[in-house]
Amino acid sequence: MKKIKVLNRISIDGYFASPNEASFGMDWFIHDPEVDKAVHSIGGKMNTLILGGTTYRGFEQYWVPVLNDPYAPRQLKEIAEELNDMTKIVFSRTMTASKWDHTRIYPDRLLETVHQLKLEADSDILLLGSGSILQQLAREDLIDEYIFIVTPVISGGGKPLFQDVKQTGLTLEKAITFASGNVVLHYTVQR
């Protein structure tokens, strides 16, 4: 059975997105190529990506143009290509179509679909952003690992990462600090 691995940036006060819808809540992120390398090393190669509709729309709006921009910085182009090649499993009741390759949209059946993915996927499965999806999967004990990029900012508000979830024990596997002030924390779920 494959693992569900969560990767999220979080503020010191536990938010994964600001209330700024124009930036899809990403206005306080501090990007650092060294952090990206570390996260790839920890997470490993994954072929399947789970997203909620809001996160998906933000990713599609940002990454598809980067993919098609011949002048995009190499590092961003590599991320865009990696995301493009992944099978994107999107849970949304409002979306019916997508412009992005390898996208499958599900209006419901989150838990059943994720159980099936864990059984059939050919690699571990990545969940990015998507707070409501994360919370539903956490309540059902379907998440196996958390990789957090802790950004050195107190957001003061936004979308909390963990809302209405049960207490879950975690084991710290790795902690890495960076000159940018970011900290990467890798946890496995205690079972």
Secondary structure, 3 states (H helix, E strand, C coil): CCCEEEEEEEECCCEEECCCHHHCCCCCCCCCHHHHHHHHHHHCCCCEEEEEHHHHHHHHHHHHHHHHCCCCCHHHHHHHHHHHHCEEEEECCCCCCCCCCCEEEECCCHHHHHHHHHHHCCCCEEEECCHHHHHHHHHCCCCCEEEEEEECCCCCCCEECCCCCCCCCEEEEEEEECCCCCEEEEEEECC
